[in-house]
């Protein structure tokens, strides 16, 4: 049982790494230009799916800081 849990944990780490590698170029692209509010909203939503990973959370924060004053309604602090 312990071995199985360890395998599952390894798979989760691999998924998070793949997500980071996938989203990093998208974040860099969105950061380099002004996108529509819909495009921004979709990207933030997708990033939140992996927000439990520190690297993905940093990407999320980077996008939020970039667009905080462009689309303040899209970036809410509750």
Backbone as JSON Lines, residues from 0, in Angstrom:
{"i":0,"aa":"X","n":[0.83,-1.2,0.0],"ca":[0.0,0.0,0.0],"c":[0.87,1.26,0.0]}
{"i":1,"aa":"X","n":[1.92,1.29,0.82],"ca":[2.79,2.46,0.86],"c":[3.46,2.7,-0.49]}
{"i":2,"aa":"X","n":[3.85,1.63,-1.16],"ca":[4.49,1.76,-2.46],"c":[3.51,2.36,-3.47]}
{"i":3,"aa":"X","n":[2.27,1.96,-3.41],"ca":[1.25,2.48,-4.33],"c":[1.02,3.98,-4.09]}
{"i":4,"aa":"X","n":[0.98,4.38,-2.86],"ca":[0.81,5.8,-2.53],"c":[2.0,6.59,-3.05]}
{"i":5,"aa":"X","n":[3.19,6.05,-2.89],"ca":[4.4,6.7,-3.39],"c":[4.33,6.86,-4.91]}
{"i":6,"aa":"X","n":[3.86,5.85,-5.62],"ca":[3.74,5.92,-7.07],"c":[2.74,6.99,-7.49]}
{"i":7,"aa":"X","n":[1.65,7.06,-6.79],"ca":[0.63,8.07,-7.1],"c":[1.2,9.47,-6.87]}
{"i":8,"aa":"X","n":[1.93,9.64,-5.78],"ca":[2.55,10.94,-5.5],"c":[3.55,11.32,-6.59]}
{"i":9,"aa":"X","n":[4.32,10.37,-7.06],"ca":[5.27,10.62,-8.14],"c":[4.54,11.05,-9.42]}
{"i":10,"aa":"X","n":[3.42,10.41,-9.7],"ca":[2.64,10.75,-10.89],"c":[2.08,12.16,-10.79]}
{"i":11,"aa":"X","n":[1.66,12.54,-9.61],"ca":[1.14,13.9,-9.41],"c":[2.24,14.92,-9.65]}
{"i":12,"aa":"X","n":[3.42,14.65,-9.14],"ca":[4.56,15.55,-9.37],"c":[4.86,15.65,-10.86]}
{"i":13,"aa":"X","n":[4.83,14.54,-11.57],"ca":[5.07,14.55,-13.02],"c":[4.01,15.35,-13.76]}
{"i":14,"aa":"X","n":[2.77,15.21,-13.37],"ca":[1.68,15.96,-14.0],"c":[1.88,17.46,-13.78]}
{"i":15,"aa":"X","n":[2.25,17.84,-12.57],"ca":[2.48,19.25,-12.28],"c":[3.65,19.78,-13.1]}
{"i":16,"aa":"X","n":[4.69,19.0,-13.27],"ca":[5.84,19.43,-14.07],"c":[5.44,19.6,-15.54]}
{"i":17,"aa":"X","n":[4.66,18.68,-16.05],"ca":[4.19,18.79,-17.43],"c":[3.29,20.02,-17.6]}
{"i":18,"aa":"X","n":[2.44,20.27,-16.61],"ca":[1.57,21.44,-16.67],"c":[2.4,22.72,-16.68]}
{"i":19,"aa":"X","n":[3.43,22.76,-15.85],"ca":[4.31,23.94,-15.82],"c":[4.98,24.14,-17.18]}
{"i":20,"aa":"X","n":[5.5,23.09,-17.75],"ca":[6.15,23.18,-19.05],"c":[5.17,23.61,-20.15]}
{"i":21,"aa":"X","n":[3.92,23.21,-20.01],"ca":[2.89,23.58,-20.98],"c":[2.48,25.04,-20.82]}
{"i":22,"aa":"X","n":[2.26,25.48,-19.58],"ca":[1.73,26.82,-19.32],"c":[2.78,27.92,-19.34]}
{"i":23,"aa":"X","n":[4.04,27.6,-19.11],"ca":[5.08,28.63,-19.08],"c":[5.12,29.45,-20.38]}
{"i":24,"aa":"X","n":[5.15,28.82,-21.56],"ca":[5.16,29.64,-22.79],"c":[3.88,30.46,-22.97]}
{"i":25,"aa":"X","n":[2.76,29.92,-22.52],"ca":[1.5,30.67,-22.62],"c":[1.53,31.9,-21.73]}
{"i":26,"aa":"X","n":[2.04,31.73,-20.53],"ca":[2.15,32.86,-19.6],"c":[3.11,33.9,-20.15]}
{"i":27,"aa":"X","n":[4.23,33.46,-20.68],"ca":[5.19,34.41,-21.26],"c":[4.57,35.18,-22.42]}
{"i":28,"aa":"X","n":[3.78,34.51,-23.23],"ca":[3.1,35.16,-24.35],"c":[2.09,36.19,-23.85]}
{"i":29,"aa":"X","n":[1.27,35.8,-22.9],"ca":[0.25,36.7,-22.36],"c":[0.9,37.88,-21.63]}
{"i":30,"aa":"X","n":[2.04,37.63,-21.03],"ca":[2.75,38.68,-20.31],"c":[3.35,39.71,-21.27]}
{"i":31,"aa":"X","n":[3.69,39.27,-22.46],"ca":[4.39,40.14,-23.41],"c":[3.46,41.03,-24.23]}
{"i":32,"aa":"X","n":[2.16,40.81,-24.12],"ca":[1.22,41.61,-24.91],"c":[-0.06,41.81,-24.11]}
{"i":33,"aa":"X","n":[-0.94,42.62,-24.61],"ca":[-2.24,42.81,-23.97],"c":[-3.23,41.87,-24.66]}
{"i":34,"aa":"X","n":[-3.85,41.01,-23.87],"ca":[-4.81,40.04,-24.41],"c":[-6.22,40.48,-24.05]}
{"i":35,"aa":"X","n":[-7.19,39.81,-24.61],"ca":[-8.58,40.12,-24.28],"c":[-8.89,39.62,-22.87]}
{"i":36,"aa":"X","n":[-9.92,40.17,-22.31],"ca":[-10.32,39.75,-20.96],"c":[-10.74,38.28,-20.95]}
{"i":37,"aa":"X","n":[-11.38,37.82,-22.02],"ca":[-11.77,36.41,-22.12],"c":[-10.55,35.49,-22.14]}
{"i":38,"aa":"X","n":[-9.55,35.86,-22.94],"ca":[-8.34,35.04,-23.01],"c":[-7.65,34.99,-21.65]}
{"i":39,"aa":"X","n":[-7.57,36.13,-21.0],"ca":[-6.97,36.19,-19.67],"c":[-7.74,35.35,-18.67]}
{"i":40,"aa":"X","n":[-9.05,35.47,-18.71],"ca":[-9.9,34.72,-17.79],"c":[-9.71,33.21,-17.96]}
{"i":41,"aa":"X","n":[-9.65,32.77,-19.2],"ca":[-9.45,31.33,-19.46],"c":[-8.1,30.86,-18.95]}
{"i":42,"aa":"X","n":[-7.06,31.63,-19.21],"ca":[-5.73,31.23,-18.75],"c":[-5.68,31.16,-17.22]}
{"i":43,"aa":"X","n":[-6.23,32.15,-16.56],"ca":[-6.22,32.14,-15.09],"c":[-7.01,30.94,-14.54]}
{"i":44,"aa":"X","n":[-8.11,30.64,-15.18],"ca":[-8.91,29.49,-14.77],"c":[-8.12,28.19,-14.91]}
{"i":45,"aa":"X","n":[-7.43,28.05,-16.01],"ca":[-6.62,26.84,-16.23],"c":[-5.48,26.75,-15.24]}
{"i":46,"aa":"X","n":[-4.83,27.87,-14.97],"ca":[-3.73,27.86,-14.01],"c":[-4.21,27.49,-12.62]}
{"i":47,"aa":"X","n":[-5.41,27.91,-12.28],"ca":[-5.95,27.58,-10.95],"c":[-6.15,26.08,-10.76]}
{"i":48,"aa":"X","n":[-6.32,25.36,-11.85],"ca":[-6.45,23.91,-11.74],"c":[-5.21,23.27,-11.12]}
{"i":49,"aa":"X","n":[-4.07,23.95,-11.24],"ca":[-2.8,23.42,-10.72],"c":[-2.19,24.33,-9.66]}
{"i":50,"aa":"X","n":[-3.0,25.17,-9.04],"ca":[-2.49,26.16,-8.1],"c":[-1.88,25.55,-6.84]}
{"i":51,"aa":"X","n":[-2.07,24.27,-6.63],"ca":[-1.45,23.62,-5.46],"c":[0.05,23.44,-5.68]}
{"i":52,"aa":"X","n":[0.51,23.64,-6.91],"ca":[1.94,23.55,-7.22],"c":[2.55,24.95,-7.15]}
{"i":53,"aa":"X","n":[3.65,25.1,-6.44],"ca":[4.26,26.41,-6.23],"c":[4.67,27.1,-7.53]}
{"i":54,"aa":"X","n":[5.22,26.35,-8.47],"ca":[5.67,26.96,-9.72],"c":[4.49,27.48,-10.53]}
{"i":55,"aa":"X","n":[3.41,26.72,-10.56],"ca":[2.21,27.17,-11.29],"c":[1.6,28.37,-10.58]}
{"i":56,"aa":"X","n":[1.59,28.34,-9.27],"ca":[1.06,29.47,-8.51],"c":[1.86,30.74,-8.79]}
{"i":57,"aa":"X","n":[3.16,30.62,-8.96],"ca":[3.98,31.78,-9.31],"c":[3.62,32.3,-10.71]}
{"i":58,"aa":"X","n":[3.34,31.4,-11.64],"ca":[2.89,31.84,-12.96],"c":[1.56,32.6,-12.85]}
{"i":59,"aa":"X","n":[0.67,32.08,-12.05],"ca":[-0.63,32.72,-11.82],"c":[-0.44,34.13,-11.26]}
{"i":60,"aa":"X","n":[0.4,34.24,-10.26],"ca":[0.65,35.54,-9.64],"c":[1.28,36.52,-10.63]}
{"i":61,"aa":"X","n":[2.17,36.01,-11.46],"ca":[2.82,36.86,-12.46],"c":[1.8,37.46,-13.41]}
{"i":62,"aa":"X","n":[0.88,36.63,-13.88],"ca":[-0.17,37.12,-14.78],"c":[-1.07,38.11,-14.06]}
{"i":63,"aa":"X","n":[-1.42,37.81,-12.83],"ca":[-2.29,38.71,-12.06],"c":[-1.63,40.08,-11.87]}
{"i":64,"aa":"X","n":[-0.36,40.09,-11.53],"ca":[0.34,41.36,-11.35],"c":[0.39,42.15,-12.65]}
{"i":65,"aa":"X","n":[0.54,41.47,-13.76],"ca":[0.62,42.14,-15.06],"c":[-0.71,42.8,-15.44]}
{"i":66,"aa":"X","n":[-1.8,42.13,-15.13],"ca":[-3.11,42.58,-15.61],"c":[-4.01,43.18,-14.53]}
{"i":67,"aa":"X","n":[-3.5,43.4,-13.36],"ca":[-4.31,43.9,-12.26],"c":[-5.02,45.21,-12.61]}
{"i":68,"aa":"X","n":[-4.32,46.11,-13.27],"ca":[-4.91,47.41,-13.59],"c":[-5.52,47.45,-14.99]}
{"i":69,"aa":"X","n":[-5.26,46.44,-15.79],"ca":[-5.85,46.38,-17.13],"c":[-7.27,45.84,-17.05]}
{"i":70,"aa":"X","n":[-7.42,44.71,-16.34],"ca":[-8.74,44.09,-16.15],"c":[-8.94,43.8,-14.66]}
{"i":71,"aa":"X","n":[-9.19,44.84,-13.88],"ca":[-9.33,44.62,-12.43],"c":[-10.49,43.72,-12.05]}
{"i":72,"aa":"X","n":[-11.53,43.69,-12.88],"ca":[-12.67,42.81,-12.59],"c":[-12.35,41.34,-12.76]}
{"i":73,"aa":"X","n":[-11.34,41.05,-13.53],"ca":[-10.93,39.68,-13.8],"c":[-10.04,39.15,-12.67]}
{"i":74,"aa":"X","n":[-9.4,40.09,-11.96],"ca":[-8.48,39.71,-10.89],"c":[-9.06,40.24,-9.6]}
{"i":75,"aa":"X","n":[-9.68,39.34,-8.87],"ca":[-10.38,39.71,-7.65],"c":[-9.65,39.16,-6.44]}
{"i":76,"aa":"X","n":[-9.66,39.92,-5.41],"ca":[-9.09,39.48,-4.14],"c":[-10.23,39.41,-3.15]}
{"i":77,"aa":"X","n":[-10.57,38.22,-2.72],"ca":[-11.68,38.07,-1.77],"c":[-11.18,37.7,-0.41]}
